[in-house]
């Protein structure tokens, strides 16, 4: 009988062996690179889990988590660079600039798509963090902020606050549907709960697992039929 819990841990080890440490989240002011990662390689910090190291990096993750909704990372990186030339990465700075320079603010993030929607979401999250001060938000309170869904909330908690939350994305569902652990119809929370109940990792490993899933999926699950050439994880297919 297949032990799904053990397999989720074995899959993590297999991906880590294949791609090494990913060093997520990437930061604009960090010169590190990730030589095993496909695509953009700048700003990563493999095996250094002290990030984010200051409030500005924390809000770079928070703002980036919103900007990356339905958008490829290079466009998000460009939007963050644009913002970085205009504001400090703090909720107060963003909200002040957005309220007083609406057109310039929207122009800065336009490359990330859905400009009006994301402009409002960035203002919403800024108002939220101003309201809670230095508190680490609960997942429930984050989800009450308009524009913050399950995936964005888990991204913020995992990478900005170093909370042990498993972030599920489309790549996660593609890989583990192909392997037989879940179905396409499974809800976000059911997949999240599967991992959180069975993966025996600390918060650093939770960060790595998500990053490794993305790296693997970009190679084998970007085009249909998903996973057909996946020779790395084939031993775990059930």
Protein Blocks (a to p, Z undefined) as FASTA:
>chain_A
ZZfklmmmmmmmmmmmmnopnhiacdfklcbdcfkbghjfehiaehiakbcfbfklmmmm
mmmmmmmgopafklmmmmmmmmmmmmccdfklmmmmmmmmmmlmmmmmmmngpklmmmmm
mmmmmmmmmmnomaccdfklmmmpghiafklmmmmmmmmnopacddddfklmmmmmmnop
acfklcfklmmmmmmmmmccdfklmmmmmmmmmmmmmmmmmbccehklmmklmmmpZZ
